[in-house]
């Protein structure tokens, strides 16, 4: 896992979406795409593993590159988290130890796969959306 400067990550997701974002948050992404279909997160989703399964992250090919932005990403000295899909479970454990909270702790989480042009958005209001982004 690597920590990536948030400005660099912002340019990457903006390139994938095809427009400038005022910030890397679910509402800005929804406004930019205008096509996200939000689904309520089931009440039985109580941990990161269950949420990763719900999103389909746990079934990605192991070498899929992922970039993850959480609320922690906006803190001084932090940034976006980059890893392969095979490292996501390890990342969840590290994140919990490092920040004393789960990755999917009820806050906003944005995940994207740059090469696959896939996007997962989890909103703090208890909904999520996924998107397959078109090539530019």
Secondary structure as GFF3:
##gff-version 3
##sequence-region A 1 136
A	DSSP	beta_strand	2	4	.	.	.	ID=ss1
A	DSSP	alpha_helix	6	17	.	.	.	ID=ss2
A	DSSP	alpha_helix	26	33	.	.	.	ID=ss3
A	DSSP	beta_strand	39	40	.	.	.	ID=ss4
A	DSSP	alpha_helix	48	55	.	.	.	ID=ss5
A	DSSP	three_ten_helix	57	59	.	.	.	ID=ss6
A	DSSP	beta_strand	65	69	.	.	.	ID=ss7
A	DSSP	three_ten_helix	71	74	.	.	.	ID=ss8
A	DSSP	beta_strand	80	84	.	.	.	ID=ss9
A	DSSP	three_ten_helix	85	87	.	.	.	ID=ss10
A	DSSP	alpha_helix	88	99	.	.	.	ID=ss11
A	DSSP	beta_strand	109	113	.	.	.	ID=ss12
A	DSSP	beta_strand	118	123	.	.	.	ID=ss13
A	DSSP	beta_strand	127	132	.	.	.	ID=ss14
###
